[in-house]
Amino acid sequence: SDDAVGPDGSVEGANIWDSVPESRETVFYEQYRRAMETQEPVSFDSYYEPLDTWFNARAFPSDEGLSVYLLDVTERRELEQRQEESLRAIQRLYAVSSDQDRTFEAKVAEILTIGCEYLDLPNGFLTRIEDDTQHIEVSHASHPLLQPGETCPLDEAYCKRTFERDQLLTIVDASAEGWGGDP
């Protein structure tokens, strides 16, 4: 209840189940009860949906009650998730690139698929530039102009801009960046 929460937002000296009753249906409740029953400290990470936050919780039982320390570890958990996703993508890329039974084109097609999934992009394609013309060689795209065999003048392609720069080119919103008519 709001009566159990101090003016600074703390619940020191209060019964946590009165202060945060929705916590009774969580891992927090289970772990805190276990700590009190066994009189052994507990430490765990858990997601708390009402606050959309991951916490590292440490609870220390005593004869007077339970001391609980919470640390917001949301950023750490998100970083760990991104690292796991990166590792899975790298493992998939390695498996594809080292598969001796796949053709070069099949490898590139699968690598483009993995890249689009990992980067959350709708299109990925490998091009060849010849005589100021861009040729789509392999594609992971639904747009009809980005299919293998399609061509366009280099000066109308995104690739033209990559040749004009000495650094990485990223186009996030083609329309907003003046490429509205391009695929």
C-alpha positions as CSV (number, residue, x, y, z in Angstrom):
1,S,0.0,0.0,0.0
2,D,1.1,3.6,-0.4
3,D,1.2,3.9,3.4
4,A,4.2,1.6,3.6
5,V,6.2,3.6,1.1
6,G,8.2,6.5,2.7
7,P,8.3,10.0,1.2
8,D,11.6,9.2,-0.5
9,G,10.1,6.1,-2.1
10,S,11.8,3.7,0.2
11,V,10.1,0.8,2.0
12,E,12.6,0.5,4.8
13,G,11.1,-1.0,7.9
14,A,7.9,-2.0,6.0
15,N,6.6,-5.4,5.0
16,I,7.5,-5.6,1.4
17,W,4.3,-7.7,0.6
18,D,2.2,-4.8,1.9
19,S,4.4,-2.2,0.1
20,V,4.4,-4.1,-3.2
21,P,1.5,-6.6,-3.1
22,E,1.9,-7.5,-6.8
23,S,5.2,-9.0,-5.9
24,R,3.6,-12.0,-4.2
25,E,3.2,-13.8,-7.6
26,T,6.9,-13.5,-8.6
27,V,10.2,-15.2,-8.2
28,F,11.0,-12.5,-5.6
29,Y,8.4,-13.8,-3.3
30,E,9.5,-17.4,-3.7
31,Q,13.2,-16.6,-3.1
32,Y,12.5,-14.3,-0.2
33,R,10.3,-16.9,1.5
34,R,13.0,-19.5,0.9
35,A,15.6,-17.2,2.5
36,M,13.4,-16.7,5.6
37,E,12.6,-20.4,5.9
38,T,16.2,-21.6,5.5
39,Q,17.8,-18.6,7.1
40,E,20.2,-18.6,4.2
41,P,21.0,-15.6,2.0
42,V,19.8,-15.7,-1.6
43,S,21.0,-13.9,-4.7
44,F,19.2,-14.0,-8.1
45,D,18.4,-12.1,-11.2
46,S,14.7,-11.7,-12.2
47,Y,12.6,-9.5,-14.4
48,Y,9.9,-7.4,-12.8
49,E,7.2,-6.6,-15.3
50,P,5.4,-3.8,-13.5
51,L,8.6,-1.7,-13.7
52,D,9.9,-3.3,-17.0
53,T,13.2,-3.8,-15.2
54,W,15.6,-6.6,-14.5
55,F,16.9,-6.7,-11.0
56,N,19.7,-8.5,-9.2
57,A,18.2,-9.2,-5.8
58,R,20.2,-10.1,-2.7
59,A,18.3,-11.0,0.4
60,F,19.8,-11.6,3.9
61,P,17.6,-13.1,6.5
62,S,17.9,-12.4,10.2
63,D,15.9,-12.8,13.4
64,E,14.5,-9.3,12.8
65,G,13.4,-9.9,9.2
66,L,14.8,-9.8,5.7
67,S,17.2,-7.2,4.3
68,V,16.8,-6.9,0.6
69,Y,19.1,-5.1,-1.8
70,L,18.0,-4.6,-5.4
71,L,20.3,-3.5,-8.3
72,D,18.8,-2.6,-11.7
73,V,20.7,-4.8,-14.1
74,T,18.5,-4.1,-17.2
75,E,21.3,-2.6,-19.3
76,R,23.6,-5.6,-18.4
77,R,20.9,-8.1,-19.4
78,E,20.2,-6.3,-22.7
79,L,23.9,-6.2,-23.5
80,E,24.1,-10.0,-22.7
81,Q,21.1,-10.6,-25.0
82,R,22.7,-8.6,-27.8
83,Q,26.0,-10.5,-27.3
84,E,24.2,-13.8,-27.4
85,E,22.4,-12.8,-30.6
86,S,25.7,-11.7,-32.1
87,L,27.3,-15.0,-31.2
88,R,24.4,-17.0,-32.8
89,A,24.7,-14.9,-36.0
90,I,28.5,-15.5,-36.1
91,Q,28.0,-19.2,-35.5
92,R,25.5,-19.3,-38.3
93,L,27.8,-17.3,-40.6
94,Y,30.6,-19.7,-39.9
95,A,28.5,-22.7,-40.5
96,V,27.4,-21.4,-43.9
97,S,30.8,-20.2,-45.0
98,S,32.5,-23.4,-44.1
99,D,29.9,-25.7,-45.6
100,Q,31.8,-27.3,-48.5
101,D,28.6,-28.7,-50.0
102,R,27.1,-25.3,-50.7
103,T,27.8,-23.4,-53.9
104,F,29.2,-19.8,-53.6
105,E,25.8,-18.4,-54.6
106,A,24.0,-20.5,-52.0
107,K,26.5,-19.3,-49.3
108,V,26.0,-15.7,-50.3
109,A,22.2,-16.0,-50.3
110,E,22.2,-17.6,-46.9
111,I,24.7,-15.0,-45.5
112,L,22.5,-12.2,-46.9
113,T,19.5,-13.8,-45.1
114,I,21.4,-14.1,-41.8
115,G,22.5,-10.5,-42.2
116,C,19.0,-9.2,-42.9
117,E,17.6,-11.1,-39.9
118,Y,20.4,-9.9,-37.6
119,L,20.2,-6.3,-38.7
120,D,16.4,-6.3,-39.1
121,L,16.6,-5.2,-42.7
122,P,14.2,-6.1,-45.5
123,N,16.8,-6.2,-48.2
124,G,20.3,-7.5,-48.7
125,F,22.0,-8.0,-52.0
126,L,25.4,-8.6,-53.6
127,T,26.1,-6.5,-56.7
128,R,28.7,-6.4,-59.5
129,I,29.6,-3.1,-61.1
130,E,30.6,-3.2,-64.7
131,D,30.7,-0.4,-67.3
132,D,28.9,2.0,-64.9
133,T,26.1,-0.5,-64.4
134,Q,25.1,-2.2,-61.2
135,H,24.2,-5.9,-61.7
136,I,22.3,-7.7,-58.9
137,E,24.0,-11.0,-58.5
138,V,22.5,-12.5,-55.3
139,S,19.6,-11.1,-53.3
140,H,17.6,-11.5,-50.2
141,A,14.8,-9.0,-51.1
142,S,11.2,-9.0,-52.2
143,H,11.5,-5.8,-54.2
144,P,11.3,-6.6,-58.0
145,L,14.2,-4.3,-58.8
146,L,16.5,-6.1,-56.4
147,Q,16.3,-9.6,-57.9
148,P,19.2,-11.4,-59.4
149,G,19.7,-10.4,-63.0
150,E,18.3,-6.9,-62.5
151,T,20.5,-4.0,-63.5
152,C,20.5,-0.2,-63.2
153,P,22.9,2.6,-64.1
154,L,25.4,3.1,-61.4
155,D,24.5,6.8,-61.0
156,E,21.0,5.7,-59.9
157,A,22.2,3.1,-57.4
158,Y,23.1,3.3,-53.8
159,C,26.5,1.8,-54.8
160,K,27.4,5.0,-56.5
161,R,27.5,6.8,-53.2
162,T,29.8,4.1,-51.7
163,F,32.3,4.8,-54.5
164,E,32.1,8.5,-53.7
165,R,33.1,8.0,-50.1
166,D,36.1,6.7,-48.2
167,Q,34.0,5.5,-45.3
168,L,31.0,3.3,-44.6
169,L,27.7,4.5,-46.0
170,T,24.6,3.7,-44.1
171,I,21.2,4.6,-45.5
172,V,18.5,4.3,-42.9
173,D,15.6,6.1,-44.5
174,A,16.0,6.2,-48.3
175,S,13.0,8.6,-48.8
176,A,14.2,11.1,-46.2
177,E,17.7,11.0,-47.6
178,G,16.6,11.8,-51.2
179,W,16.4,8.2,-52.5
180,G,12.6,7.9,-52.4
181,G,12.4,6.6,-55.9
182,D,15.0,3.9,-55.4
183,P,14.3,0.4,-54.1
